[in-house]
Amino acid sequence: MINAEKQEHFKDLLLKMKKDLESKIATEAESSPNDATGDLADYDNHPGDMGTEQFEQEKEAGLNRVRTDQLEEINAALERIKNGTFGISEKSGKPIPEERLEAEPTAKYRVDEQ
């Protein structure tokens, strides 16, 4: 079982991760699709630019999905801290080693249960 001091350490770590992730999400929300390609206008001067722009938009959409998923995992880990189940495997009920939590603070399972 993780003591209160360690739980506070992991809570601070998770809150920092959450703040960084929210900052990245906010920065991406403020940028224009043209920022990725360097275009000044919303219309293309060359047909090849359309493919580049589409690729960049799809890449950003994929990254945003990953960031959203990570944010949900962080929030779930913070909830587990709040309700006293942080550091306990959801699969077996056994403690998750601190080394694993240091490497992946959002871990819900032990390595041998993945």
Contact map, one row per residue, 1 for C-alpha under 8 A:
111000000000000000000000000000000000000000000000000000000000000000000000000000000000001100000010000000000000000000
111101100000000000000000000000000000000000000000000000000000000000000000000000000000001000000000010000000000000000
111111100000000000000000000000000000000000000000000000000000000000000000000000000000000000000000000000000000000000
011111110000000000000000000000000000000000000000000000000000000000000000000000000000000000000000000000000000000000
001111111000000000000000000000000000000000000000000000000000000000000000000000000000000000000000000000000000000000
011111111100000000000000000000000000000000000000000000000000000000000000000000000000000000000000000000000000000000
011111111110000000000000000000000000000000000000000000000000000000000000000000001000010000000000000000000000000000
000111111111000000000000000000000000000000000000000000000000000000000000000000000000000000000000000000000000000000
000011111111100000000000000000000000000000000000000000000000000000000000000000000000000000000000000000000000000000
000001111111110000000000000000000000000000000000000000000000000000000000000000000000000000000000000011001000000000
000000111111111000000000000000000000000000000000000000000000000000000000000001001000000000000000000000000000000000
000000011111111100000000000000000000000000000000000000000000000000000000000000000000000000000000000000000000000000
000000001111111110000000000000000000000000000000000000000000000000000000000000000000000000000000000000001000000000
000000000111111111000000000000000000000000000000000000000000000000000000010011000000000000000000000000001100000000
000000000011111111100000000000000000000000000000000000000000000000000000000000000000000000000000000000000000000000
000000000001111111110000000000000000000000000000000000000000000000000000000000000000000000000000000000000000000000
000000000000111111111000000000000000000000000000000000000000000000000000010000000000000000000000000000000000000000
000000000000011111111100000000000000000000000000000000000000000000000010011000000000000000000000000000000000000000
000000000000001111111110000000000000000000000000000000000000000000000000000000000000000000000000000000000000000000
000000000000000111111111000000000000000000000000000000000000000000000000000000000000000000000000000000000000000000
000000000000000011111111100000000000000000000000000000000000000000100010000000000000000000000000000000000000000000
000000000000000001111111110000000000000000000000000000000000000000000010000000000000000000000000000000000000000000
000000000000000000111111111000000000000000000000000000000000000000000000000000000000000000000000000000000000000000
000000000000000000011111111100000000000000000000000000000000000000000000000000000000000000000000000000000000000000
000000000000000000001111111110000000000000000000000000000000000100100000000000000000000000000000000000000000000000
000000000000000000000111111111000000000000000000000000000000000000000000000000000000000000000000000000000000000000
000000000000000000000011111111100000000000000000000000000000000000000000000000000000000000000000000000000000000000
000000000000000000000001111111100000000000000000000000000000000000000000000000000000000000000000000000000000000000
000000000000000000000000111111110000000000000000000000000000000000000000000000000000000000000000000000000000000000
000000000000000000000000011111110000000000000000000000000000000000000000000000000000000000000000000000000000000000
000000000000000000000000001111111010000000000000000000000000000000000000000000000000000000000000000000000000000000
000000000000000000000000000011111111000000000000000000000000000000000000000000000000000000000000000000000000000000
000000000000000000000000000000111111100000000000000010001000000000000000000000000000000000000000000000000000000000
000000000000000000000000000000011111111111000000000010000000000000000000000000000000000000000000000000000000000000
000000000000000000000000000000111111111000000000000000000000000000000000000000000000000000000000000000000000000000
000000000000000000000000000000011111110000000000000010011000000000000000000000000000000000000000000000000000000000
000000000000000000000000000000001111111000000000100110010000000000000000000000000000000000000000000000000000000000
000000000000000000000000000000000111111100000000000000000000000000000000000000000000000000000000000000000000000000
000000000000000000000000000000000110111111010000000000000000000000000000000000000000000000000000000000000000000000
000000000000000000000000000000000100011111000000000000000000000000000000000000000000000000000000000000000000000000
000000000000000000000000000000000100001111110000000000000000000000000000000000000000000000000000000000000000000000
000000000000000000000000000000000100001111110000000000000000000000000000000000000000000000000000000000000000000000
000000000000000000000000000000000000000011111000000000000000000000000000000000000000000000000000000000000000000000
000000000000000000000000000000000000001011111110110000000000000000000000000000000000000000000000000000000000000000
000000000000000000000000000000000000000000111110100000000000000000000000000000000000000000000000000000000000000000
000000000000000000000000000000000000000000011111110000000000000000000000000000000000000000000000000000000000000000
000000000000000000000000000000000000000000011111111000000000000000000000000000000000000000000000000000000000000000
000000000000000000000000000000000000000000000111111100000000000000000000000000000000000000000000000000000000000000
000000000000000000000000000000000000100000011111111110000000000000000000000000000000000000000000000000000000000000
000000000000000000000000000000000000000000010111111111000000000000000000000000000000000000000000000000000000000000
000000000000000000000000000000000000000000000011111111100000000000000000000000000000000000000000000000000000000000
000000000000000000000000000000000000100000000001111111110000000000000000000000000000000000000000000000000000000000
000000000000000000000000000000001101100000000000111111111000000000000000000000000000000000000000000000000000000000
000000000000000000000000000000000000000000000000011111111100000000000000000000000000000000000000000000000000000000
000000000000000000000000000000000000000000000000001111111110000000000000000000000000000000000000000000000000000000
000000000000000000000000000000000001100000000000000111111111000000000000000000000000000000000000000000000000000000
000000000000000000000000000000001001000000000000000011111111100000000000000000000000000000000000000000000000000000
000000000000000000000000000000000000000000000000000001111111110000000000000000000000000000000000000000000000000000
000000000000000000000000000000000000000000000000000000111111111000000000000000000000000000000000000000000000000000
000000000000000000000000000000000000000000000000000000011111111100000000000000000000000000000000000000000000000000
000000000000000000000000000000000000000000000000000000001111111110000000000000000000000000000000000000000000000000
000000000000000000000000000000000000000000000000000000000111111111000000000000000000000000000000000000000000000000
000000000000000000000000000000000000000000000000000000000011111111100000000000000000000000000000000000000000000000
000000000000000000000000100000000000000000000000000000000001111111110000000000000000000000000000000000000000000000
000000000000000000000000000000000000000000000000000000000000111111111000000000000000000000000000000000000000000000
000000000000000000000000000000000000000000000000000000000000011111111100000000000000000000000000000000000000000000
000000000000000000001000100000000000000000000000000000000000001111111110000000000000000000000000000000000000000000
000000000000000000000000000000000000000000000000000000000000000111111111000000000000000000000000000000000000000000
000000000000000000000000000000000000000000000000000000000000000011111111100000000000000000000000000000000000000000
000000000000000000000000000000000000000000000000000000000000000001111111110000000000000000000000000000000000000000
000000000000000001001100000000000000000000000000000000000000000000111111111000000000000000000000000000000000000000
000000000000000000000000000000000000000000000000000000000000000000011111111100000000000000000000000000000000000000
000000000000000000000000000000000000000000000000000000000000000000001111111110000000000000000000000000000100000000
000000000000010011000000000000000000000000000000000000000000000000000111111111000000000000000000000000000100000000
000000000000000001000000000000000000000000000000000000000000000000000011111111100000000000000000000000000000000000
000000000000000000000000000000000000000000000000000000000000000000000001111111110000000000000000000000000100000000
000000000000010000000000000000000000000000000000000000000000000000000000111111111000010000000000000000001111000000
000000000010010000000000000000000000000000000000000000000000000000000000011111111100000000000000000000000000000000
000000000000000000000000000000000000000000000000000000000000000000000000001111111110000000000000000000000000000000
000000000000000000000000000000000000000000000000000000000000000000000000000111111111110000000000000000000000000000
000000100010000000000000000000000000000000000000000000000000000000000000000011111111110000000000000000000000000000
000000000000000000000000000000000000000000000000000000000000000000000000000001111111100000000000000000000000000000
000000000000000000000000000000000000000000000000000000000000000000000000000000111111110000000000000000000000000000
000000000000000000000000000000000000000000000000000000000000000000000000000000011111110000000000000000000000000000
000000000000000000000000000000000000000000000000000000000000000000000000000000011111111100000000000000000000000000
000000100000000000000000000000000000000000000000000000000000000000000000000010011011111100000000000000000000000000
110000000000000000000000000000000000000000000000000000000000000000000000000000000000111110000011110010000011000000
100000000000000000000000000000000000000000000000000000000000000000000000000000000000111111001111000000000001100000
000000000000000000000000000000000000000000000000000000000000000000000000000000000000001111111111000000000001110000
000000000000000000000000000000000000000000000000000000000000000000000000000000000000000111111000000000000001100000
000000000000000000000000000000000000000000000000000000000000000000000000000000000000000011111000000000000000100010
000000000000000000000000000000000000000000000000000000000000000000000000000000000000000011111100000000000000000000
000000000000000000000000000000000000000000000000000000000000000000000000000000000000000111111110000000000000000000
000000000000000000000000000000000000000000000000000000000000000000000000000000000000000110011111000000000000000000
100000000000000000000000000000000000000000000000000000000000000000000000000000000000001110001111100000000000010000
000000000000000000000000000000000000000000000000000000000000000000000000000000000000001110000111110110000000110000
000000000000000000000000000000000000000000000000000000000000000000000000000000000000001000000011111110000000010000
010000000000000000000000000000000000000000000000000000000000000000000000000000000000001000000001111111000000000000
000000000000000000000000000000000000000000000000000000000000000000000000000000000000000000000000111111100000000000
000000000000000000000000000000000000000000000000000000000000000000000000000000000000000000000001111111111010011000
000000000100000000000000000000000000000000000000000000000000000000000000000000000000001000000001111111111110000000
000000000100000000000000000000000000000000000000000000000000000000000000000000000000000000000000011111111000000000
000000000000000000000000000000000000000000000000000000000000000000000000000000000000000000000000001111111000000000
000000000000000000000000000000000000000000000000000000000000000000000000000000000000000000000000000111111110000000
000000000100110000000000000000000000000000000000000000000000000000000000000010000000000000000000000111111110000000
000000000000010000000000000000000000000000000000000000000000000000000000110110000000000000000000000010011111000000
000000000000000000000000000000000000000000000000000000000000000000000000000010000000001000000000000110011111110000
000000000000000000000000000000000000000000000000000000000000000000000000000010000000001111000000000000000111110000
000000000000000000000000000000000000000000000000000000000000000000000000000000000000000111100001000000000011111011
000000000000000000000000000000000000000000000000000000000000000000000000000000000000000010000011100100000011111111
000000000000000000000000000000000000000000000000000000000000000000000000000000000000000000000000000100000000111111
000000000000000000000000000000000000000000000000000000000000000000000000000000000000000000000000000000000000011111
000000000000000000000000000000000000000000000000000000000000000000000000000000000000000000100000000000000000111111
000000000000000000000000000000000000000000000000000000000000000000000000000000000000000000000000000000000000111111
